[in-house]
Structures are given as structure tokens and as C-alpha cells.
Amino acid sequence: MYIVTAKEMYDIDDYTISEIGLEGKLLMENAGRAVSERVIKLIRETEPVCIFIGAGNNGGDGFVIARVLLDKGYLVQVVQVAPDDKITGDALFHKRVFIQCGGEVSYLTDLDLIREKVERVHVVIDAIIGIGVKGVLREPIQEIVRMINHSKACVISVDIPSGLPADEGIGEFTSIQADYTFVIAAAKESSFMVDTADFYGQWEIVPIGIPNFVFRNNTAKRQWAEEDFGKTIPSRNVHAHKGSHGKGLIIGGCSEMPGSLAMATKAALKAGAGLVAAGTTEKVISMIAAMCPEATYMILPEKDGYITGCTASPISNYDAIAVGIGLGRREETRHVVAELLNNAPCPLLIDADGLYHLKYQLEMLKQRSEPTIITPHPGEMAMLLGISISDLLSAPFHYTRDFAKANRVYIILKGKHTIITSPEGRQAVESSGNPGLAKGGTGDVLTGISLAMMMQQQELFDALCNACFIHGKSADIQIEEKQTYYDLMATDVIDGISKVYRAFPCKRV
């Protein structure tokens, strides 16, 4: 599933019409019929429906929906909220077809009459304004939006709730609060933003016949889904041995935070790593060894219970390294991160306290020849960027893409909609998971899973997307089977990893 900006969607439409030859009228027909099929599954024929129609393609989709519902025997009223001279092109074509099929269109400007319409119907279909909205809605549209939001009707938006920006980084707006949104052709950036996602209600993409290659040529963003995981997760060879699936090293842990290292190590093994070593202090090893007997351990130099360094010789033996979980923020632990940035001859994942130290060593990222992966939550990402969390969350695609390209890193920006970004600017959103993950230790589990995936035979970008999927899907399965949002623990997520693999069995080769 692809993710687009408003401009990208316009370019995709233009190419499909002008170069491929699919007429705008046909795309509008496809869109309206696809939405109608979903609407019919939601409402009964006896429920009065009022379709609010504006100018542009969104209004044209509304006329098609009105015609299909009318033909199916639904009680349909159409209220046009734009003047007749604004209904042009393909939208005007479908308005005329609707009328010729027995439909009636009311052009209302009296707000009292509109309020009366809204209060009498059970279902409102919002086809007022699409992705072309610029700034705050003008009156009387803004007041109509308020009326719909205050009504008791079920509200269904076409493509995007009217008034909601399609793109990230938009400030003030007034929007329809939809119960359902049927998004045309591709997801819009705003469906993944903290401040805008909830306005969509439950949403679903409806295809309208645009070929996949047109999306691929026009956007570098997509949503990672179950089918992507199923296609990209590597098969396991029947002749494989422990060395076939990677030898990983996780460096971290201190006397105050030994559990983070234990969870990351166990998660890496559970997710499929062949061998995992935990590098930490002797005291921490004695505290966690019994929790994960399958791992090996490396004693690192320490001072007052905190790691102070790691030699270049041992790290050359590993296929991937993770650092930062439970490391601590002391000055001496900063040298650990610097040493790995300089000397790690393999992919290096930096998380947690490692990101705090990375803030002072950003120039070193550009000097690395091997891949570097960072896994920040919004607070950590904002820290690295030197901006506020609210600024980051207003435009996470933009900020993570620019940072990844400038510093040649992969980024996993954790959240409800986790954004994975490559150094080339390729981006994916992974949306599995639930509120139960909002608990200490779950990030450490993701670090372990990511380390394991990085060492499998798959493209690194796909590996990181799959790690996020396994992490979130495990939490979802645990909630479905036995846990709740309140009692889900990070260790429960580790236990659920095997259930994810059982749900998506890999073929042997």
C-alpha cells in the first residue's frame, strides 16, 4: 500500500489519464463504485442518507456514490454545497448522469435548512472537499463541517475527511470527524500523523485501477503489511547451521539496568539469530546469565558498574552489533559508542542511551562504510535534530528522511505508526502493535529482534521493516489470546515471537 502527498497523488492521476489513457470519468466511476460497495456493507436500505457534495473530483465521486445507492434502493438525498458554476469537468458529467437516472440535487445556502437535513438523517456521506484543501475552511463550509460533527449521524468520508490536510506539516485546520473513511487509491500522509490520524476514523484503501508501477515511479513511501512480511522473510534451509543465521553482539547493561540487556539478548535469539553474545560488566553477567542460558557473554572493562570501552579485536568476529540499551549516560560510556562507530566492521544498531551519546558524535556517522541503524522514539529523534517533539511529530516523514540522507543512516522512528527510513530516502510505515507496548522494555525487545533480522538473508531495509512487524504483531497476538493492554509486558512480547512465525510459516528450501 503506497503513501502519497497531495502533489504525488495529482501527478499519479495525471499520468494515468494522459499517458496510460484511463479517462478521468472512468477513474471517478471506479472510485465512486468502490466506495459504494463499502458503504452498502455498513448501512441498511432503510437508513436515510444525505450526501454532501462540493466541487472537484471529491464531489464527482459523491455523485457516483449517490447514483449507485439510489439504484440499490437507498433513501438518498444529495446536497450540493458548491455553486453550479464550480461543478465542472468529470464531476459535472457524473452529476448529469445522476440526474438522468432519476436523482435530485439540492443546492442549499441556507444554514438552517442544512442543519435540518443533517439532524434528520442517519448517515452523512462527506464528499465536500478532497486533498486539495489549502488552509482553514471558509464559511459557510466550515459551519457545515461543524454541523456534521455535532450530529448523531454516522459520518463516512470519501478519500479524506473534508478540511483535513493530506500532507504532513500543516498547522491550523477544521475537519470533518469521520467514523469511516474510504481512501481513494493510496494512503495520504496525514493518516499517520498524531494530530490528524484520528479524524479518519476507521479507514480503508479502495483501488480504482491505477497500475502499481505508476505509484512506484511517483512515491518512495509505502505501508508495510502482512503480505510484505510473508514475501520477504527468508526461508530456512534444511541444511542450515547456527552460523547460517548470524553471530550478533549486544553491548549494554549496567548495575542499575541489567534487564534491558537480558531482554534484547533473548529477543534476538527468539527472533532467529544463530548466535548472540552479550557484552557487559562482570556483575551484570552474573545477574542475567540465568535468564538467557543460550547466549554467550563478553566481559568488558568497567568503572563503578558502567562499561568504559570495548576492544577492536573481539568486535571483528560479529555479523552485526547493537549498542546502547542500559548503557548509561556517563562520560566514560560515550567512548563505547565512539569506538564502535570507528571500528565496527559490520552493521551497527544504536538505541536508547547510545542515542544520547550519538548526539555528540554525529559527524562520525558519515565516515562509516558499513550501515548504521538508529531506533529512536520521538523524544530521542527530536534531541538528535535539535527541535521540539511537537515539530518532529508535525512532519516526521520530512525530518527523518532529511536526517537519514544527510547522515547516511537507517532510522526506525518508533510510534503507533513506526516510520522506517533508508539513507536513500525510501520510507515505510509499519502500523502493527497496540497500547500495551507503551511500557518499559518493549524498545529493548525491538532492538533484539532488529539485530536478528539484520543478520538474515534479506535486504537491510526489508529486515528492519520485518523486525517492526514481528514486534508489533507479537503484541497483537498476545492481546488477542491472553493479555490486556494493561498487563502486557516486554517479556510477553518475546514469548509471542514464535506465534508470529507460526502464523506466517517460512518454507524450507
N, C-alpha and C positions, 0 to 999 in steps of 0.2 A: 504494500500500500504506500503510495507516494504522498509526500507532504509538499505543499506549494505556497508561495506568496501569491498575492493578487496578480502581480505582473506576470509571474510564471504561468498562472492559470490562463490569463488572457493570451499569452504567447502560444500556449498549447492549443487553445481554441482556434486561434488564427491559423496556425499551421495545419490543423486538422481540416479546417474549412477550405483554405486556399491551396494547400499543397496536396492533400490526400483526396479532397473532393467531397467530403461528407458535408452536406449543406447545413447551415445553422438551424434551419427549420427542422431537419431530421434530428439533430442533436437535442434540440429543445423538446421534440416529441419523445425521444428516448428518455430524457431526464424526467419529464412530467409523468410518463407511464411508469418508470421505475419507482418514483416516489409514491405514486398512486397505489401500486402493489403493496407497499409497506403500510400505507395509511389504512387500506382496507383490512389488513390484519389487526389493526389497533382499535377500530371503531365499528359500531353497529350501524346498519342502514337506517335505523330509527332515530339516530342521534343527529340533530340539526348541525350542519357545518357551515361556517362562514369563512370564506377565503378572501383575505385582504391582499389586493394586488396593486403593486406600484409599477413604475416604468422600468424598462430594461429587460434583460434576459430573465431575471428572477420573476418578474411579473408574467413574462411569456410562459415560464414553467407553470405558474399558477393557473393560467387559462387552460393549459393541457390537463392539469390535475382536475380542474372544475369539470371539464368535458368528460373525462373518464369516470369520475364519481357520479355525475349526472346520468351517464349511460348505464351505470350499475344500479341505479335506483335510489341513490342517496339524496337527502334533502339538502341541496346546495344553494347557498346564497353567495354571490360574488360582489364584493365592494371594491370598486376601483378608487384608490386614494391619490392618483396622479391625474392631471388633466388629459383630455383626449389627445391633444397635440403632442404629448410626451410618449404616447404609446405608438411606437414606430417599428419598422423593420419586421423581424421574425415574430416579435411579440404581437404586433398588430395583425399579422397573418393568423396567428392562433386565436386571437380574440374574435376575429371574424368567423373562423371555423366553429368556435364555441357557440356563437350566436346563431349560426346557420344550423346548428344541431339542437336548437331549442333553448339555449341558455340565455339568461338575462343578466345584464351588468348594471349595477347601480353606481353612479358617480356621486359620492357624498362629500360635502364640505361642512355640513352642519355637525358639530361635535356631539350634540345631544342625540341626534339620530344614530350616529355611530356608536355611542355609548349604549343606546337601547339595543342595537344589533348584538353587541358584544355580550350584554347581560342575558340575552335570550337563547344563545346557542350553547351547545355542549362542547363543540370542538371549534377551535380557531386555527386556520392554516395561514401561516405568515409567509407571504411571497411579496413583501413590500420592497425591500432593498437587499441586494446581494453583496458581493465582495467589493463593489466599487464605492462604498461609503467613505467619505472624507470628513473627518472631524465630527463634532457633535451634531445630532439630527436637528433639522429646522422644524419649526412649527408649520402646520399642525401635526406633522408626522410624529414628533416627539410626544405630543399629548396622546395620540392614538396608541403609541407604544405603551405609555403609562396605563391607559385604559385596559389594554390586553393583559398587561402584567398584574393588574388588580382584579381581574375577572376570575371566576371559578372554572373557566373553560380549560380543557386540555389544549395546550398550545403546541403545534407542530410547525417547525420552521423548515423552509426549503433552502438547502445549501448552507445557509448560515443565519443565525438569528439577526433580524434586521437591526441595524445600528452597531453591531459588533464588528470591530476591525478584523480583517482577515489575517493581517500581519502582526508580528511582534513589534514591540517598541512604541505602541500607540498610547497616548495619555488618556485624556478625558473622553468618555463616550456614554451614550444612553442606549440600552439594548433591550430587545425582547428577551425575556427569560423563558426559554423553551422547555417543554417537558421532553420533547423528542426533536432531533434534527436529522434530516436525511441529506447528507453532504454529497454534492454532485462531483463525481469523477475522482477527486483527490482531497485528502485532508488539508485543512488550512492551518497555518502556524498557530493561530490563536486557540485552536482546540487543545493545545498542550501547555498553554500559559497559566500560571497560578491565578492571575486576575481575570482571565476570560474563559477558561475551560468550562466552568460550571454553568455558564449561560447556554451552552449547547444541550443541557440535559443528557439523556441517553442519545448517542449518535451512532450513525452507521453510514458507510460509504455506499453510494449506488453508482454502478458503472453505466456509462452512456455510449459505449462503442469506440472510445478513443484508444488507439493502439498503444501498447506498453512502451514501444520504442520512442514514442513522442514524449512521454513522461521522462524516460531515461535521458533523453537529449536536452531536457529543459530544467531538471532539478537534480540536486545532489543529496536530497533528503528523502527518507522513507521511514515507515514504521516497521520494526522488526516483529514478526508474528510467528505463530506456531509452525506454519509451513516453512518459514525460513530456517528455523531451528532444525526441523526434520530433514531439510535438504542439505544443510551444511555441516551438521555434526558428523565427525569422522566415524567410519566403520572401524571395528576392531578385528584385526587379522587373527585367525585361529592359531597362527604360529608366533604371535607377539610375545614378548617377554617384558620384564619391568623396565628395561632400558628403552623399549619402543615408545613409551609414553611420557618420557621426560624426567629429568632429575632437577628438582627445584629446591631453592633455598629461600627461607623466610627469616629475615633478620628483624628482631624487635624484642619487646618484652622488657620489663624492669620489675623490681621488687613490688612496686605498688600496682602494676598492671600485668600480671603473668597470664591471665585468662585470655587476653586478646590474641597472644601468640599461639596458645593452645587451640583456640577455635579456628584460626586461619590455617594452621597446620592440618588439623583434622579435616577441615572442609576441602583442602587441596587434595588430600588422599581420597576422600569420599567422591570427589568430582572426577577422579580418573588419573591423577598424576601417578607415574610409576614409582618414583622415589621422592621423598620430601625430607629435607633437613631443616631443623630449626636452629638458627644461630642466636645465642643469647648468653646471659651470665650463668655461672655455675649454679647459683642459688635458684634462679628461675627454672633451670632444667630439673633440679630436684623437686620443684613444686609441680611441674606439669608433665613429667615423663610418663607417669602412670595414666594420665588422661589420653595419651596417644602413643601406645607402645609400638605402633607400626612405623613411626618416624625415627630418623636418626638425629643426633644432636651435635652441635658445634659450640664449644666453649669459647667465648670471645672475651677480650680484655675489658675490665670494668672498673668503675670508681664509684663508691657509695651506692652500689646496686644498679648503675646505669652503664650501658655499653659505651666504650670510648673509641673503638676502632675495629676494623676487620682487615686482615692482610690480603694482598692481591693474589697470593698463591692459591688459597682454597677456593676463591670465587670463580676461578677459571674452569672449575670442574662442573659447572652447572649450566643447564639449558635456559633457565630463567630465574630471576631473583625478585623478591618483593621485600620492601623495607618500609618501616615507619610505624607499624601497629604496636602500641605500647612502648614506643622507643623513649618517650620523654622529650622535653624541650630544653634541656640543659645545653650549655655551650659545647660541652665535650661530645654530646651525641650528634651535633651538627657535622662533626668530622666524619661520622659514619656515612652520612648521605653524600658528602663531598667525595669521599673515597670511592664509593660505588659509582657515582656519576663519572668519575675519571677513569675507573678501571674495569667496571663490569663489562665483560666481552659478550654480553647476551642481552635480551630484552629485560628491562628494569622497570618494575612497577613501584610507584611511590604513593603511599597513603598516610592518612592520619598525621602523627607528629612529623613524619617525613615531609609532608607538605608545608608545615610551619617552617622547617629549616630550608626547604627549597626556595622560599620567598627571597632568601638572601643569596641564592646561588643560581638564579635564572639564566645567567649568561652561559653557564656550563651545559645547559640543555642543548644549545645549538652546536656544541662541539662534539656531541656523542655521535658515533657512527651506527650504533645499534639502537633499536626502538626504545623509547621511553614512554611509559603509560602513567598517567596520574588519575586518581579516583576521588576527587573532592566532592563534598556536599556543598550546597550553595554558599555557606559561610566561608569555607576554605577557598572556593573559587574566587569569591569576591576579594578575599585577602590577597590572593596572588595577583589579581587585576588591579588592586588599589582602588576599588569602587565600593559602593554600598550594596548590600544584599538586594535591596529593592530595585536598584538599577540593573543588577545582573538578571533578576527574575523577569524584568520587563522585556529583555531581549537576549535570552540565553543562547539561541542559535547563533546570533551575531557575535557575542562575546567569546563563546567557546571556539567558534570557527576561526576568528582572528587570532586568538591566543595559540591555538593548535598550529596554525600555519606559520606564525611568527617564531614559535619556539620548537617546531618540529616534534611535537608530541601527540600522542593519542590521549583523549580525555574521556573519562566516564563521569559525567556530571549527574550525581545521584539525586533522585527525587521520585515523586509519583510517576512522572514521565521522564525516565532517565534518558539523557541525550549522550550518545556515543559519537565522538568526532575523530577523524583521522587527520594526520598532518597535511593532507592534500585538500581538506575541507569537506570530505564526504561525511554525511551525518545520518544517524538512525535514532529513532525513538523507541525505547523498549518500555512497555506500559504494564507488564505483569506485576504482581505484588499487591499488597494491601496495607491498611493502617497498622497491622500487627508488627510490621517491620520497623516502625518508629520506636526503636528500643536499642539500648546499648549492645554492642557486639555484632549486630547484623552486618555492619560495614566490614568488620574483620572477616566474617564468613564470605562476603563477596570478594575480598582480596584473595582468599584461599582458592575459591572457585576460579577466579580470573587467572591466577597463576597456573592452575591445572590446564585450563583451556588454551593458554598461550603456548603450551608445550605440545599440543596435539597437531596433527597434520591438517591444518586449515589456515586460511588467510587470517592474519592477526586481527583485522577489523571484525571479521565474522566471529572470531574466537571471543572477542570482548562482548559482542552483542549476545552471543550464546551464553556467556557467563552470567550476564544480567538476566537473561531469560530463565536459566536454571535457578538462580537465586529467587526471583520473584515467583516463578511457577511453583517452586517448592513450598514457599509460604502460602500460596493459594491452595495447594493440595492439602496442606496441614490444617488450614482453616475449614476446608470442606469436610475433612474426615474426623477431626477430633479437637482441634484447638479453637480458641476465640481470639479476637483482636487484642483482648486484654492479657491473656496468659501465654501468647506465642513468645517463645524465647529464641535467641540466636541458635542455641543447640538444637532446637526443634527444626530449624531451617536446614541444618546439616543433616539431620535424620531424614528429612524429606527429599534429599537429592536423589536417593535411589528410586523414589517413587516417580520422579520426573523421567528418569531413564526408562523405567518400566512402562510409562505411558507413551514413550517415543523410542521403541526398541531399535537399536542400530543393527543392521545386517552384518553378519560376519563375511569376510572375503578371504 
